[in-house]
């Protein structure tokens, strides 16, 4: 595996974790958004990732096939978990029966997800920095 591939792998990981952080932040920001119906209520969103195989990164450069060598964002899906329905007849968003619908966001889960994605992002940054340092050392070898 070349250093260039390491940059590709770490870069794809950083992109994936950045999206994961953004969706988590969006979920937390909308956790207490009230709605008068299930159709208009915010639903928690989760990114879907897929492994990129080594051969795809090499694009036919004769590289060996192996385990996953990066990550690709397949999309973002909405959770199908049940919304929270609360009886709040005096709330401005209450429906005719007095119920208000709140998102299916579990803030504790989202915070754990945010910590995990933040650490994963930082690990990918560390990989990039290590690869960069190795490339700089290789360049100085040629100068001696």
C-alpha positions in Angstrom: 0.0 0.0 0.0 1.4 3.3 -1.0 1.4 6.5 1.0 -1.0 8.0 -1.6 -3.5 5.3 -0.8 -3.2 6.0 2.9 -4.1 9.6 2.1 -7.1 8.4 0.1 -8.2 6.0 2.9 -7.8 8.6 5.7 -9.5 11.3 3.5 -12.5 9.1 2.9 -12.7 8.4 6.6 -12.6 12.0 7.5 -15.3 12.8 4.9 -17.5 10.0 6.4 -17.0 11.1 10.0 -17.6 14.7 9.1 -21.0 13.8 7.6 -21.7 11.7 10.7 -20.9 14.6 12.9 -23.2 16.9 10.9 -26.1 14.5 11.0 -25.7 14.0 14.7 -25.6 17.8 15.3 -28.7 18.2 13.2 -30.5 15.5 15.3 -29.5 17.1 18.6 -30.5 20.6 17.3 -34.0 19.3 16.3 -34.5 17.0 19.4 -37.2 19.2 20.9 -38.8 20.5 17.7 -42.6 20.2 18.1 -45.0 19.4 15.4 -48.7 18.9 15.1 -48.6 15.8 12.9 -46.5 12.8 12.3 -46.0 13.8 8.6 -44.2 17.1 9.5 -42.3 15.9 12.6 -38.5 15.8 12.4 -37.1 12.2 12.3 -33.6 11.3 13.3 -31.2 10.8 10.5 -28.3 8.4 10.2 -25.6 8.2 7.5 -25.1 4.9 5.7 -21.5 3.9 4.8 -20.0 1.2 2.6 -16.5 -0.1 2.4 -14.4 0.7 -0.7 -12.4 -2.2 -1.9 -8.7 -1.7 -2.5 -9.0 -2.5 -6.2 -11.5 0.4 -6.6 -9.0 2.8 -5.1 -6.2 1.6 -7.4 -8.5 1.9 -10.5 -6.9 -1.0 -12.3 -3.3 -0.1 -11.4 -2.6 -3.7 -10.7 -3.2 -3.4 -6.9 -4.1 -6.3 -4.8 -7.6 -6.9 -3.8 -8.0 -6.9 -0.1 -10.3 -5.9 2.7 -12.0 -2.6 2.8 -9.6 0.3 2.0 -11.8 3.3 2.6 -15.3 4.4 3.1 -18.0 5.7 0.8 -21.1 7.5 1.9 -24.1 5.7 0.5 -26.7 8.2 1.8 -28.6 9.4 4.8 -31.7 7.6 6.0 -34.4 8.7 8.3 -35.1 6.6 11.4 -38.4 4.7 11.4 -38.6 4.6 15.2 -41.8 5.8 16.7 -42.2 9.5 17.3 -42.8 10.8 20.8 -46.4 11.9 21.3 -47.1 14.1 24.3 -50.4 15.5 25.6 -49.9 19.3 25.7 -53.2 20.9 24.9 -52.0 24.4 25.4 -49.0 24.1 23.1 -49.3 26.2 19.9 -48.4 23.1 17.8 -51.0 20.8 19.5 -53.4 19.0 17.1 -57.1 18.9 17.6 -56.8 16.2 20.3 -54.2 18.2 22.2 -51.2 16.1 21.2 -47.8 17.4 20.1 -45.3 15.2 18.2 -41.6 15.3 19.0 -38.7 13.7 17.1 -37.5 10.2 17.7 -34.1 11.5 18.7 -32.4 10.0 21.7 -30.0 12.8 22.8 -27.9 10.4 25.0 -27.4 8.1 22.0 -26.6 11.1 19.8 -24.0 12.4 22.2 -22.3 9.0 22.3 -22.4 8.9 18.5 -20.9 12.4 18.4 -18.0 11.4 20.7 -17.3 8.3 18.6 -17.3 10.1 15.3 -15.2 12.9 16.7 -12.6 10.4 17.9 -12.7 8.5 14.6 -12.2 11.8 12.7 -9.2 12.6 14.9 -7.7 9.2 14.3 -7.9 9.8 10.5 -6.2 13.2 11.0 -3.5 11.4 12.9 -3.0 8.9 10.1 -2.8 11.7 7.6 -0.2 13.5 9.7 1.9 10.4 10.1 1.8 9.7 6.3 2.7 13.3 5.6 5.6 13.1 8.1 6.8 9.8 6.4 6.7 11.5 2.9 8.7 14.4 4.2 11.3 12.0 5.6 11.5 10.2 2.3 12.1 13.5 0.5 14.9 14.5 2.9 16.6 11.1 2.2 17.1 12.1 -1.4 18.8 15.3 -0.3 21.6 13.7 1.7 
